[in-house]
Amino acid sequence: MRHFGFNSRKSGGSRRAIWRIGWKIDIVSQPVLLDVRTPDEWDVSHLPGAQRADHGTSAEAALSRATADTDVVVYDAVGYRAAELATRLRVVGFTHVESLDGSIFKWANEHRPLVRDRDPVRRVHPYTQFWGRLLLDDVRASL
């Protein structure tokens, strides 16, 4: 599985999309951002423009209005739940699915944009006390 990073390039056939999501946005094709975290995690913060998908949701339900060649980036706290959904999406025929490199924890630790109700925020839900140790103190929300 390839991972979607800050300056990833993706090419295939005659199409080429260059994505930079973070401080600057330079997007040829906007990917669908799927957040595979719990409602409690989502309510603390998420990536701008993301939509939430339940961890156990079917691939079809997660992207009911998308076509098989839609660019999709999935993320969660550390990558496990996102990888599972990415696999389910590929199994049903989605061909351009990526995982956000380092998931939202890396994103937050690099002080990239996060939102809650469209308002900028700095903190991320730590998922559990154990996994929350991967977050810097200034971006870790309380449980």
N, CA, C and O atoms as CSV, one atom per row, in Angstrom:
chain,resi,resn,atom,element,x,y,z
A,1,MET,N,N,0.838,-1.172,0.000
A,1,MET,CA,C,0.000,0.000,0.000
A,1,MET,C,C,0.883,1.235,0.000
A,1,MET,O,O,1.832,1.314,0.781
A,2,ARG,N,N,0.590,2.197,-0.858
A,2,ARG,CA,C,1.297,3.472,-0.855
A,2,ARG,C,C,0.649,4.390,0.149
A,2,ARG,O,O,-0.539,4.261,0.448
A,3,HIS,N,N,1.418,5.307,0.665
A,3,HIS,CA,C,0.891,6.249,1.633
A,3,HIS,C,C,0.866,7.645,1.045
A,3,HIS,O,O,1.776,8.032,0.312
A,4,PHE,N,N,-0.150,8.387,1.358
A,4,PHE,CA,C,-0.330,9.753,0.904
A,4,PHE,C,C,0.446,10.666,1.835
A,4,PHE,O,O,0.213,10.666,3.043
A,5,GLY,N,N,1.348,11.427,1.292
A,5,GLY,CA,C,2.143,12.343,2.102
A,5,GLY,C,C,1.901,13.779,1.702
A,5,GLY,O,O,1.059,14.063,0.851
A,6,PHE,N,N,2.623,14.662,2.303
A,6,PHE,CA,C,2.441,16.084,2.100
A,6,PHE,C,C,2.672,16.504,0.662
A,6,PHE,O,O,1.930,17.340,0.146
A,7,ASN,N,N,3.666,15.958,0.004
A,7,ASN,CA,C,3.961,16.313,-1.382
A,7,ASN,C,C,3.925,15.086,-2.282
A,7,ASN,O,O,4.797,14.911,-3.133
A,8,SER,N,N,2.937,14.253,-2.100
A,8,SER,CA,C,2.861,13.035,-2.903
A,8,SER,C,C,2.518,13.343,-4.347
A,8,SER,O,O,1.794,14.292,-4.646
A,9,ARG,N,N,3.045,12.534,-5.220
A,9,ARG,CA,C,2.675,12.578,-6.628
A,9,ARG,C,C,2.090,11.223,-6.971
A,9,ARG,O,O,2.587,10.182,-6.542
A,10,LYS,N,N,1.064,11.258,-7.725
A,10,LYS,CA,C,0.384,10.029,-8.082
A,10,LYS,C,C,0.140,10.085,-9.578
A,10,LYS,O,O,-0.376,11.079,-10.090
A,11,SER,N,N,0.502,9.042,-10.268
A,11,SER,CA,C,0.276,9.054,-11.705
A,11,SER,C,C,-0.293,7.713,-12.132
A,11,SER,O,O,-0.073,6.687,-11.488
A,12,GLY,N,N,-1.006,7.745,-13.199
A,12,GLY,CA,C,-1.567,6.514,-13.722
A,12,GLY,C,C,-2.204,6.793,-15.059
A,12,GLY,O,O,-3.048,7.682,-15.178
A,13,GLY,N,N,-1.807,6.040,-16.067
A,13,GLY,CA,C,-2.358,6.263,-17.394
A,13,GLY,C,C,-2.072,7.670,-17.859
A,13,GLY,O,O,-0.934,8.135,-17.797
A,14,SER,N,N,-3.103,8.347,-18.324
A,14,SER,CA,C,-2.924,9.699,-18.838
A,14,SER,C,C,-3.184,10.762,-17.781
A,14,SER,O,O,-3.045,11.951,-18.066
A,15,ARG,N,N,-3.552,10.371,-16.584
A,15,ARG,CA,C,-3.868,11.369,-15.574
A,15,ARG,C,C,-2.728,11.516,-14.587
A,15,ARG,O,O,-2.003,10.561,-14.306
A,16,ARG,N,N,-2.582,12.695,-14.075
A,16,ARG,CA,C,-1.572,12.952,-13.063
A,16,ARG,C,C,-2.141,13.966,-12.090
A,16,ARG,O,O,-2.559,15.053,-12.490
A,17,ALA,N,N,-2.157,13.620,-10.843
A,17,ALA,CA,C,-2.665,14.528,-9.818
A,17,ALA,C,C,-1.532,14.857,-8.865
A,17,ALA,O,O,-0.807,13.966,-8.421
A,18,ILE,N,N,-1.383,16.108,-8.557
A,18,ILE,CA,C,-0.401,16.529,-7.569
A,18,ILE,C,C,-1.173,17.099,-6.404
A,18,ILE,O,O,-1.958,18.034,-6.560
A,19,TRP,N,N,-0.943,16.527,-5.226
A,19,TRP,CA,C,-1.672,16.956,-4.042
A,19,TRP,C,C,-0.702,17.546,-3.041
A,19,TRP,O,O,0.352,16.972,-2.769
A,20,ARG,N,N,-1.052,18.663,-2.509
A,20,ARG,CA,C,-0.366,19.206,-1.349
A,20,ARG,C,C,-1.455,19.643,-0.401
A,20,ARG,O,O,-2.128,20.647,-0.636
A,21,ILE,N,N,-1.630,18.903,0.656
A,21,ILE,CA,C,-2.658,19.258,1.630
A,21,ILE,C,C,-1.924,19.651,2.890
A,21,ILE,O,O,-1.128,18.873,3.416
A,22,GLY,N,N,-2.172,20.804,3.362
A,22,GLY,CA,C,-1.497,21.276,4.553
A,22,GLY,C,C,-1.455,22.780,4.546
A,22,GLY,O,O,-2.490,23.439,4.448
A,23,TRP,N,N,-0.263,23.324,4.648
A,23,TRP,CA,C,-0.112,24.779,4.721
A,23,TRP,C,C,-0.591,25.443,3.442
A,23,TRP,O,O,-1.300,26.447,3.499
A,24,LYS,N,N,-0.220,24.904,2.297
A,24,LYS,CA,C,-0.670,25.431,1.011
A,24,LYS,C,C,-1.477,24.346,0.332
A,24,LYS,O,O,-1.228,23.154,0.512
A,25,ILE,N,N,-2.426,24.770,-0.435
A,25,ILE,CA,C,-3.186,23.782,-1.197
A,25,ILE,C,C,-2.945,24.047,-2.672
A,25,ILE,O,O,-3.224,25.137,-3.172
A,26,ASP,N,N,-2.430,23.055,-3.353
A,26,ASP,CA,C,-2.165,23.112,-4.785
A,26,ASP,C,C,-2.688,21.797,-5.337
A,26,ASP,O,O,-1.951,20.815,-5.436
A,27,ILE,N,N,-3.944,21.787,-5.690
A,27,ILE,CA,C,-4.603,20.529,-5.997
A,27,ILE,C,C,-5.113,20.526,-7.427
A,27,ILE,O,O,-5.848,21.418,-7.852
A,28,VAL,N,N,-4.707,19.507,-8.151
A,28,VAL,CA,C,-5.231,19.308,-9.489
A,28,VAL,C,C,-6.547,18.540,-9.395
A,28,VAL,O,O,-7.512,18.870,-10.084
A,29,SER,N,N,-6.584,17.539,-8.562
A,29,SER,CA,C,-7.837,16.834,-8.300
A,29,SER,C,C,-7.968,16.658,-6.793
A,29,SER,O,O,-7.091,16.080,-6.150
A,30,GLN,N,N,-9.050,17.152,-6.242
A,30,GLN,CA,C,-9.274,17.098,-4.800
A,30,GLN,C,C,-9.664,15.682,-4.402
A,30,GLN,O,O,-10.671,15.166,-4.888
A,31,PRO,N,N,-8.889,15.042,-3.529
A,31,PRO,CA,C,-9.287,13.700,-3.085
A,31,PRO,C,C,-10.431,13.779,-2.080
A,31,PRO,O,O,-10.626,14.797,-1.415
A,32,VAL,N,N,-11.171,12.702,-1.984
A,32,VAL,CA,C,-12.149,12.552,-0.909
A,32,VAL,C,C,-11.358,12.141,0.321
A,32,VAL,O,O,-10.622,11.154,0.288
A,33,LEU,N,N,-11.505,12.889,1.404
A,33,LEU,CA,C,-10.824,12.573,2.653
A,33,LEU,C,C,-11.790,11.835,3.569
A,33,LEU,O,O,-12.831,12.377,3.941
A,34,LEU,N,N,-11.452,10.605,3.933
A,34,LEU,CA,C,-12.303,9.806,4.810
A,34,LEU,C,C,-11.621,9.626,6.158
A,34,LEU,O,O,-10.527,9.067,6.240
A,35,ASP,N,N,-12.262,10.096,7.200
A,35,ASP,CA,C,-11.788,9.962,8.568
A,35,ASP,C,C,-12.455,8.735,9.172
A,35,ASP,O,O,-13.679,8.687,9.289
A,36,VAL,N,N,-11.659,7.744,9.556
A,36,VAL,CA,C,-12.197,6.476,10.043
A,36,VAL,C,C,-12.054,6.396,11.567
A,36,VAL,O,O,-11.668,5.359,12.106
A,37,ARG,N,N,-12.362,7.479,12.243
A,37,ARG,CA,C,-12.286,7.505,13.708
A,37,ARG,C,C,-13.697,7.548,14.293
A,37,ARG,O,O,-14.683,7.693,13.570
A,38,THR,N,N,-13.768,7.420,15.598
A,38,THR,CA,C,-15.059,7.417,16.296
A,38,THR,C,C,-15.667,8.821,16.298
A,38,THR,O,O,-14.963,9.801,16.054
A,39,PRO,N,N,-16.957,8.923,16.568
A,39,PRO,CA,C,-17.570,10.253,16.690
A,39,PRO,C,C,-16.881,11.117,17.751
A,39,PRO,O,O,-16.721,12.321,17.551
A,40,ASP,N,N,-16.473,10.521,18.871
A,40,ASP,CA,C,-15.776,11.303,19.901
A,40,ASP,C,C,-14.463,11.871,19.377
A,40,ASP,O,O,-14.132,13.024,19.655
A,41,GLU,N,N,-13.712,11.072,18.620
A,41,GLU,CA,C,-12.452,11.551,18.049
A,41,GLU,C,C,-12.720,12.663,17.024
A,41,GLU,O,O,-12.051,13.696,17.031
A,42,TRP,N,N,-13.689,12.443,16.157
A,42,TRP,CA,C,-14.061,13.408,15.123
A,42,TRP,C,C,-14.468,14.740,15.746
A,42,TRP,O,O,-14.098,15.804,15.250
A,43,ASP,N,N,-15.231,14.674,16.835
A,43,ASP,CA,C,-15.746,15.894,17.458
A,43,ASP,C,C,-14.649,16.787,18.024
A,43,ASP,O,O,-14.862,17.990,18.175
A,44,VAL,N,N,-13.491,16.236,18.338
A,44,VAL,CA,C,-12.371,17.051,18.830
A,44,VAL,C,C,-11.729,17.802,17.670
A,44,VAL,O,O,-11.479,19.003,17.772
A,45,SER,N,N,-11.458,17.102,16.562
A,45,SER,CA,C,-10.864,17.741,15.381
A,45,SER,C,C,-10.791,16.748,14.234
A,45,SER,O,O,-10.902,15.538,14.429
A,46,HIS,N,N,-10.604,17.275,13.049
A,46,HIS,CA,C,-10.413,16.470,11.851
A,46,HIS,C,C,-9.761,17.339,10.778
A,46,HIS,O,O,-9.611,18.546,10.962
A,47,LEU,N,N,-9.379,16.737,9.675
A,47,LEU,CA,C,-8.785,17.486,8.574
A,47,LEU,C,C,-9.859,18.315,7.873
A,47,LEU,O,O,-11.000,17.870,7.743
A,48,PRO,N,N,-9.501,19.511,7.424
A,48,PRO,CA,C,-10.470,20.325,6.682
A,48,PRO,C,C,-10.976,19.568,5.448
A,48,PRO,O,O,-10.193,19.003,4.685
A,49,GLY,N,N,-12.279,19.571,5.274
A,49,GLY,CA,C,-12.881,18.934,4.107
A,49,GLY,C,C,-13.121,17.443,4.243
A,49,GLY,O,O,-13.636,16.817,3.316
A,50,ALA,N,N,-12.761,16.864,5.372
A,50,ALA,CA,C,-12.934,15.413,5.554
A,50,ALA,C,C,-14.388,15.065,5.851
A,50,ALA,O,O,-15.169,15.903,6.303
A,51,GLN,N,N,-14.726,13.820,5.588
A,51,GLN,CA,C,-16.013,13.274,5.999
A,51,GLN,C,C,-15.728,12.036,6.839
A,51,GLN,O,O,-14.753,11.324,6.599
A,52,ARG,N,N,-16.576,11.789,7.814
A,52,ARG,CA,C,-16.355,10.669,8.726
A,52,ARG,C,C,-17.024,9.409,8.217
A,52,ARG,O,O,-18.136,9.450,7.691
A,53,ALA,N,N,-16.339,8.292,8.377
A,53,ALA,CA,C,-16.897,6.979,8.050
A,53,ALA,C,C,-16.683,6.070,9.248
A,53,ALA,O,O,-15.575,6.005,9.782
A,54,ASP,N,N,-17.708,5.378,9.674
A,54,ASP,CA,C,-17.561,4.441,10.788
A,54,ASP,C,C,-16.563,3.355,10.428
A,54,ASP,O,O,-16.467,2.942,9.272
A,55,HIS,N,N,-15.824,2.899,11.423
A,55,HIS,CA,C,-14.795,1.880,11.217
A,55,HIS,C,C,-15.339,0.641,10.527
A,55,HIS,O,O,-14.690,0.112,9.625
A,56,GLY,N,N,-16.479,0.177,10.915
A,56,GLY,CA,C,-17.037,-1.051,10.345
A,56,GLY,C,C,-17.914,-0.851,9.132
A,56,GLY,O,O,-18.500,-1.813,8.635
A,57,THR,N,N,-18.022,0.369,8.641
A,57,THR,CA,C,-18.911,0.630,7.518
A,57,THR,C,C,-18.454,-0.106,6.261
A,57,THR,O,O,-17.266,-0.369,6.076
A,58,SER,N,N,-19.395,-0.424,5.422
A,58,SER,CA,C,-19.041,-1.063,4.155
A,58,SER,C,C,-18.394,-0.039,3.239
A,58,SER,O,O,-18.619,1.164,3.371
A,59,ALA,N,N,-17.605,-0.521,2.328
A,59,ALA,CA,C,-16.946,0.359,1.371
A,59,ALA,C,C,-17.989,1.116,0.549
A,59,ALA,O,O,-17.829,2.304,0.270
A,60,GLU,N,N,-19.037,0.429,0.174
A,60,GLU,CA,C,-20.084,1.058,-0.637
A,60,GLU,C,C,-20.748,2.199,0.122
A,60,GLU,O,O,-21.036,3.246,-0.458
A,61,ALA,N,N,-20.992,2.005,1.408
A,61,ALA,CA,C,-21.630,3.056,2.205
A,61,ALA,C,C,-20.683,4.234,2.428
A,61,ALA,O,O,-21.118,5.385,2.442
A,62,ALA,N,N,-19.404,3.955,2.599
A,62,ALA,CA,C,-18.430,5.018,2.847
A,62,ALA,C,C,-18.310,5.957,1.658
A,62,ALA,O,O,-18.091,7.155,1.833
A,63,LEU,N,N,-18.451,5.428,0.462
A,63,LEU,CA,C,-18.309,6.235,-0.756
A,63,LEU,C,C,-19.484,5.998,-1.697
A,63,LEU,O,O,-19.294,5.657,-2.864
A,64,SER,N,N,-20.671,6.176,-1.195
A,64,SER,CA,C,-21.870,5.847,-1.977
A,64,SER,C,C,-22.026,6.688,-3.242
A,64,SER,O,O,-22.643,6.230,-4.203
A,65,ARG,N,N,-21.487,7.894,-3.265
A,65,ARG,CA,C,-21.655,8.764,-4.442
A,65,ARG,C,C,-20.399,8.847,-5.304
A,65,ARG,O,O,-20.348,9.646,-6.239
A,66,ALA,N,N,-19.395,8.043,-5.005
A,66,ALA,CA,C,-18.125,8.122,-5.724
A,66,ALA,C,C,-18.041,7.052,-6.814
A,66,ALA,O,O,-18.703,6.016,-6.748
A,67,THR,N,N,-17.213,7.331,-7.808
A,67,THR,CA,C,-16.941,6.351,-8.850
A,67,THR,C,C,-15.660,5.607,-8.500
A,67,THR,O,O,-14.904,6.037,-7.629
A,68,ALA,N,N,-15.423,4.505,-9.172
A,68,ALA,CA,C,-14.275,3.651,-8.858
A,68,ALA,C,C,-12.942,4.364,-9.024
A,68,ALA,O,O,-11.961,3.989,-8.382
A,69,ASP,N,N,-12.887,5.393,-9.878
A,69,ASP,CA,C,-11.608,6.085,-10.086
A,69,ASP,C,C,-11.477,7.369,-9.263
A,69,ASP,O,O,-10.582,8.177,-9.511
A,70,THR,N,N,-12.363,7.557,-8.288
A,70,THR,CA,C,-12.276,8.712,-7.391
A,70,THR,C,C,-11.007,8.607,-6.552
A,70,THR,O,O,-10.683,7.537,-6.038
A,71,ASP,N,N,-10.294,9.717,-6.416
A,71,ASP,CA,C,-9.124,9.759,-5.542
A,71,ASP,C,C,-9.600,9.805,-4.098
A,71,ASP,O,O,-10.392,10.672,-3.729
A,72,VAL,N,N,-9.117,8.871,-3.280
A,72,VAL,CA,C,-9.560,8.745,-1.892
A,72,VAL,C,C,-8.334,8.689,-0.986
A,72,VAL,O,O,-7.377,7.967,-1.263
A,73,VAL,N,N,-8.377,9.459,0.099
A,73,VAL,CA,C,-7.357,9.393,1.137
A,73,VAL,C,C,-8.064,9.068,2.441
A,73,VAL,O,O,-8.967,9.791,2.860
A,74,VAL,N,N,-7.651,7.972,3.089
A,74,VAL,CA,C,-8.244,7.563,4.354
A,74,VAL,C,C,-7.250,7.816,5.484
A,74,VAL,O,O,-6.037,7.731,5.293
A,75,TYR,N,N,-7.783,8.127,6.658
A,75,TYR,CA,C,-6.915,8.302,7.820
A,75,TYR,C,C,-7.684,8.008,9.094
A,75,TYR,O,O,-8.915,8.017,9.116
A,76,ASP,N,N,-6.938,7.748,10.147
A,76,ASP,CA,C,-7.484,7.580,11.491
A,76,ASP,C,C,-6.450,8.144,12.458
A,76,ASP,O,O,-5.762,9.109,12.128
A,77,ALA,N,N,-6.330,7.557,13.646
A,77,ALA,CA,C,-5.358,8.069,14.616
A,77,ALA,C,C,-3.931,7.645,14.260
A,77,ALA,O,O,-3.032,8.483,14.176
A,78,VAL,N,N,-3.730,6.348,14.053
A,78,VAL,CA,C,-2.380,5.854,13.777
A,78,VAL,C,C,-2.274,4.992,12.517
A,78,VAL,O,O,-1.163,4.649,12.112
A,79,GLY,N,N,-3.390,4.635,11.891
A,79,GLY,CA,C,-3.329,3.953,10.611
A,79,GLY,C,C,-4.048,2.623,10.483
A,79,GLY,O,O,-4.356,2.208,9.366
A,80,TYR,N,N,-4.328,1.937,11.588
A,80,TYR,CA,C,-4.896,0.593,11.513
A,80,TYR,C,C,-6.303,0.583,10.908
A,80,TYR,O,O,-6.564,-0.149,9.953
A,81,ARG,N,N,-7.197,1.384,11.456
A,81,ARG,CA,C,-8.587,1.403,10.967
A,81,ARG,C,C,-8.645,1.916,9.531
A,81,ARG,O,O,-9.429,1.419,8.722
A,82,ALA,N,N,-7.819,2.905,9.216
A,82,ALA,CA,C,-7.777,3.443,7.854
A,82,ALA,C,C,-7.301,2.381,6.866
A,82,ALA,O,O,-7.837,2.275,5.763
A,83,ALA,N,N,-6.304,1.601,7.252
A,83,ALA,CA,C,-5.792,0.547,6.369
A,83,ALA,C,C,-6.870,-0.496,6.090
A,83,ALA,O,O,-6.986,-0.990,4.968
A,84,GLU,N,N,-7.658,-0.831,7.111
A,84,GLU,CA,C,-8.747,-1.793,6.907
A,84,GLU,C,C,-9.771,-1.270,5.902
A,84,GLU,O,O,-10.191,-2.001,5.005
A,85,LEU,N,N,-10.175,-0.002,6.050
A,85,LEU,CA,C,-11.145,0.554,5.118
A,85,LEU,C,C,-10.537,0.679,3.720
A,85,LEU,O,O,-11.218,0.410,2.730
A,86,ALA,N,N,-9.290,1.075,3.625
A,86,ALA,CA,C,-8.624,1.178,2.322
A,86,ALA,C,C,-8.645,-0.176,1.608
A,86,ALA,O,O,-8.879,-0.246,0.402
A,87,THR,N,N,-8.403,-1.231,2.350
A,87,THR,CA,C,-8.445,-2.579,1.770
A,87,THR,C,C,-9.848,-2.910,1.281
A,87,THR,O,O,-10.008,-3.430,0.177
A,88,ARG,N,N,-10.856,-2.620,2.078
A,88,ARG,CA,C,-12.252,-2.886,1.660
A,88,ARG,C,C,-12.609,-2.084,0.409
A,88,ARG,O,O,-13.306,-2.586,-0.474
A,89,LEU,N,N,-12.137,-0.847,0.332
A,89,LEU,CA,C,-12.418,-0.020,-0.848
A,89,LEU,C,C,-11.770,-0.621,-2.099
A,89,LEU,O,O,-12.385,-0.651,-3.165
A,90,ARG,N,N,-10.551,-1.089,-1.970
A,90,ARG,CA,C,-9.869,-1.697,-3.121
A,90,ARG,C,C,-10.565,-2.989,-3.557
A,90,ARG,O,O,-10.685,-3.261,-4.752
A,91,VAL,N,N,-11.015,-3.771,-2.599
A,91,VAL,CA,C,-11.676,-5.050,-2.908
A,91,VAL,C,C,-12.922,-4.831,-3.757
A,91,VAL,O,O,-13.213,-5.636,-4.642
A,92,VAL,N,N,-13.667,-3.744,-3.499
A,92,VAL,CA,C,-14.884,-3.501,-4.273
A,92,VAL,C,C,-14.616,-2.680,-5.535
A,92,VAL,O,O,-15.557,-2.310,-6.237
A,93,GLY,N,N,-13.355,-2.393,-5.831
A,93,GLY,CA,C,-13.034,-1.799,-7.121
A,93,GLY,C,C,-12.524,-0.374,-7.142
A,93,GLY,O,O,-12.246,0.150,-8.221
A,94,PHE,N,N,-12.388,0.282,-5.988
A,94,PHE,CA,C,-11.818,1.637,-5.994
A,94,PHE,C,C,-10.324,1.519,-6.296
A,94,PHE,O,O,-9.606,0.756,-5.649
A,95,THR,N,N,-9.875,2.273,-7.271
A,95,THR,CA,C,-8.511,2.093,-7.786
A,95,THR,C,C,-7.512,3.139,-7.327
A,95,THR,O,O,-6.310,2.949,-7.511
A,96,HIS,N,N,-7.963,4.227,-6.741
A,96,HIS,CA,C,-7.056,5.299,-6.312
A,96,HIS,C,C,-7.246,5.601,-4.828
A,96,HIS,O,O,-7.723,6.673,-4.454
A,97,VAL,N,N,-6.865,4.643,-3.998
A,97,VAL,CA,C,-7.032,4.765,-2.555
A,97,VAL,C,C,-5.659,4.873,-1.905
A,97,VAL,O,O,-4.769,4.066,-2.174
A,98,GLU,N,N,-5.498,5.858,-1.064
A,98,GLU,CA,C,-4.245,6.087,-0.344
A,98,GLU,C,C,-4.538,6.194,1.139
A,98,GLU,O,O,-5.667,6.484,1.535
A,99,SER,N,N,-3.522,5.960,1.963
A,99,SER,CA,C,-3.598,6.217,3.400
A,99,SER,C,C,-2.743,7.439,3.699
A,99,SER,O,O,-1.649,7.590,3.156
A,100,LEU,N,N,-3.245,8.299,4.556
A,100,LEU,CA,C,-2.481,9.475,4.959
A,100,LEU,C,C,-1.267,9.018,5.748
A,100,LEU,O,O,-1.409,8.359,6.779
A,101,ASP,N,N,-0.087,9.356,5.281
A,101,ASP,CA,C,1.161,8.946,5.912
A,101,ASP,C,C,1.215,9.436,7.359
A,101,ASP,O,O,1.201,10.641,7.611
A,102,GLY,N,N,1.276,8.511,8.296
A,102,GLY,CA,C,1.329,8.871,9.714
A,102,GLY,C,C,-0.016,9.212,10.323
A,102,GLY,O,O,-0.105,9.520,11.512
A,103,SER,N,N,-1.053,9.158,9.519
A,103,SER,CA,C,-2.416,9.481,9.938
A,103,SER,C,C,-2.504,10.838,10.626
A,103,SER,O,O,-1.603,11.666,10.493
A,104,ILE,N,N,-3.593,11.066,11.363
A,104,ILE,CA,C,-3.830,12.399,11.921
A,104,ILE,C,C,-2.836,12.745,13.032
A,104,ILE,O,O,-2.608,13.925,13.300
A,105,PHE,N,N,-2.238,11.738,13.686
A,105,PHE,CA,C,-1.267,12.037,14.738
A,105,PHE,C,C,-0.046,12.749,14.149
A,105,PHE,O,O,0.396,13.764,14.686
A,106,LYS,N,N,0.493,12.233,13.067
A,106,LYS,CA,C,1.641,12.887,12.423
A,106,LYS,C,C,1.237,14.268,11.910
A,106,LYS,O,O,1.974,15.240,12.072
A,107,TRP,N,N,0.077,14.341,11.302
A,107,TRP,CA,C,-0.445,15.602,10.773
A,107,TRP,C,C,-0.477,16.664,11.877
A,107,TRP,O,O,0.002,17.782,11.690
A,108,ALA,N,N,-1.044,16.299,13.020
A,108,ALA,CA,C,-1.152,17.236,14.145
A,108,ALA,C,C,0.216,17.583,14.719
A,108,ALA,O,O,0.482,18.741,15.039
A,109,ASN,N,N,1.081,16.584,14.849
A,109,ASN,CA,C,2.419,16.836,15.385
A,109,ASN,C,C,3.227,17.787,14.502
A,109,ASN,O,O,4.141,18.457,14.983
A,110,GLU,N,N,2.896,17.845,13.225
A,110,GLU,CA,C,3.548,18.781,12.298
A,110,GLU,C,C,2.816,20.119,12.245
A,110,GLU,O,O,3.140,20.984,11.430
A,111,HIS,N,N,1.830,20.278,13.118
A,111,HIS,CA,C,1.059,21.520,13.262
A,111,HIS,C,C,0.394,21.947,11.951
A,111,HIS,O,O,0.391,23.122,11.584
A,112,ARG,N,N,-0.161,20.965,11.269
A,112,ARG,CA,C,-0.924,21.229,10.043
A,112,ARG,C,C,-2.365,21.539,10.420
A,112,ARG,O,O,-2.776,21.286,11.552
A,113,PRO,N,N,-3.137,22.087,9.482
A,113,PRO,CA,C,-4.502,22.545,9.810
A,113,PRO,C,C,-5.445,21.440,10.265
A,113,PRO,O,O,-5.511,20.361,9.676
A,114,LEU,N,N,-6.167,21.745,11.328
A,114,LEU,CA,C,-7.230,20.904,11.864
A,114,LEU,C,C,-8.439,21.789,12.104
A,114,LEU,O,O,-8.301,22.989,12.345
A,115,VAL,N,N,-9.618,21.199,12.036
A,115,VAL,CA,C,-10.835,21.973,12.278
A,115,VAL,C,C,-11.792,21.204,13.176
A,115,VAL,O,O,-11.716,19.982,13.303
A,116,ARG,N,N,-12.691,21.957,13.793
A,116,ARG,CA,C,-13.853,21.427,14.505
A,116,ARG,C,C,-14.989,22.377,14.150
A,116,ARG,O,O,-14.903,23.573,14.431
A,117,ASP,N,N,-16.029,21.872,13.549
A,117,ASP,CA,C,-17.139,22.719,13.084
A,117,ASP,C,C,-16.624,23.872,12.218
A,117,ASP,O,O,-17.081,25.008,12.344
A,118,ARG,N,N,-15.684,23.569,11.354
A,118,ARG,CA,C,-15.069,24.522,10.409
A,118,ARG,C,C,-14.164,25.568,11.056
A,118,ARG,O,O,-13.578,26.392,10.355
A,119,ASP,N,N,-14.043,25.546,12.381
A,119,ASP,CA,C,-13.167,26.488,13.076
A,119,ASP,C,C,-11.800,25.843,13.288
A,119,ASP,O,O,-11.721,24.665,13.636
A,120,PRO,N,N,-10.726,26.599,13.084
A,120,PRO,CA,C,-9.385,26.037,13.302
A,120,PRO,C,C,-9.172,25.648,14.764
A,120,PRO,O,O,-9.559,26.376,15.678
A,121,VAL,N,N,-8.555,24.495,14.966
A,121,VAL,CA,C,-8.190,24.017,16.301
A,121,VAL,C,C,-6.791,23.410,16.224
A,121,VAL,O,O,-6.254,23.213,15.134
A,122,ARG,N,N,-6.202,23.114,17.387
A,122,ARG,CA,C,-4.836,22.581,17.411
A,122,ARG,C,C,-4.745,21.177,17.991
A,122,ARG,O,O,-3.728,20.506,17.809
A,123,ARG,N,N,-5.765,20.722,18.674
A,123,ARG,CA,C,-5.651,19.461,19.417
A,123,ARG,C,C,-6.371,18.301,18.732
A,123,ARG,O,O,-7.327,18.486,17.978
A,124,VAL,N,N,-5.872,17.095,19.024
A,124,VAL,CA,C,-6.410,15.856,18.471
A,124,VAL,C,C,-6.761,14.918,19.622
A,124,VAL,O,O,-6.052,14.855,20.626
A,125,HIS,N,N,-7.848,14.204,19.465
A,125,HIS,CA,C,-8.231,13.178,20.439
A,125,HIS,C,C,-7.132,12.111,20.465
A,125,HIS,O,O,-6.706,11.645,19.408
A,126,PRO,N,N,-6.668,11.719,21.653
A,126,PRO,CA,C,-5.548,10.766,21.729
A,126,PRO,C,C,-5.918,9.296,21.516
A,126,PRO,O,O,-5.038,8.437,21.574
A,127,TYR,N,N,-7.169,8.988,21.277
A,127,TYR,CA,C,-7.688,7.633,21.081
A,127,TYR,C,C,-7.672,6.863,22.398
A,127,TYR,O,O,-8.733,6.524,22.922
A,128,THR,N,N,-6.511,6.586,22.934
A,128,THR,CA,C,-6.379,6.000,24.267
A,128,THR,C,C,-5.186,6.663,24.937
A,128,THR,O,O,-4.409,7.356,24.281
A,129,GLN,N,N,-5.041,6.457,26.214
A,129,GLN,CA,C,-3.887,7.013,26.921
A,129,GLN,C,C,-2.593,6.444,26.341
A,129,GLN,O,O,-1.607,7.168,26.197
A,130,PHE,N,N,-2.591,5.154,26.010
A,130,PHE,CA,C,-1.405,4.517,25.443
A,130,PHE,C,C,-1.008,5.165,24.115
A,130,PHE,O,O,0.129,5.609,23.953
A,131,TRP,N,N,-1.949,5.217,23.163
A,131,TRP,CA,C,-1.641,5.762,21.838
A,131,TRP,C,C,-1.423,7.270,21.883
A,131,TRP,O,O,-0.695,7.820,21.057
A,132,GLY,N,N,-2.046,7.932,22.839
A,132,GLY,CA,C,-1.884,9.375,22.959
A,132,GLY,C,C,-0.460,9.810,23.223
A,132,GLY,O,O,-0.115,10.971,23.001
A,133,ARG,N,N,0.375,8.891,23.698
A,133,ARG,CA,C,1.791,9.234,23.918
A,133,ARG,C,C,2.506,9.561,22.623
A,133,ARG,O,O,3.592,10.140,22.652
A,134,LEU,N,N,1.921,9.202,21.482
A,134,LEU,CA,C,2.527,9.529,20.194
A,134,LEU,C,C,2.294,10.988,19.798
A,134,LEU,O,O,2.916,11.485,18.860
A,135,LEU,N,N,1.413,11.661,20.502
A,135,LEU,CA,C,1.117,13.070,20.213
A,135,LEU,C,C,1.976,13.989,21.067
A,135,LEU,O,O,2.235,13.706,22.236
A,136,LEU,N,N,2.411,15.088,20.473
A,136,LEU,CA,C,3.109,16.112,21.245
A,136,LEU,C,C,2.151,16.707,22.273
A,136,LEU,O,O,0.940,16.742,22.052
A,137,ASP,N,N,2.690,17.171,23.387
A,137,ASP,CA,C,1.853,17.719,24.456
A,137,ASP,C,C,0.933,18.842,23.981
A,137,ASP,O,O,-0.210,18.942,24.428
A,138,ASP,N,N,1.434,19.694,23.070
A,138,ASP,CA,C,0.634,20.861,22.659
A,138,ASP,C,C,-0.489,20.535,21.683
A,138,ASP,O,O,-1.303,21.405,21.374
A,139,VAL,N,N,-0.549,19.296,21.191
A,139,VAL,CA,C,-1.638,18.920,20.283
A,139,VAL,C,C,-2.511,17.796,20.838
A,139,VAL,O,O,-3.493,17.411,20.203
A,140,ARG,N,N,-2.169,17.268,22.007
A,140,ARG,CA,C,-2.934,16.175,22.605
A,140,ARG,C,C,-4.100,16.717,23.420
A,140,ARG,O,O,-3.905,17.462,24.380
A,141,ALA,N,N,-5.310,16.338,23.031
A,141,ALA,CA,C,-6.503,16.703,23.809
A,141,ALA,C,C,-6.602,15.749,24.997
A,141,ALA,O,O,-5.987,14.683,25.003
A,142,SER,N,N,-7.371,16.139,25.984
A,142,SER,CA,C,-7.565,15.253,27.134
A,142,SER,C,C,-8.619,14.213,26.791
A,142,SER,O,O,-9.465,14.431,25.924
A,143,LEU,N,N,-8.557,13.085,27.481
A,143,LEU,CA,C,-9.547,12.019,27.266
A,143,LEU,C,C,-10.825,12.320,28.022
A,143,LEU,O,O,-11.775,11.540,27.965
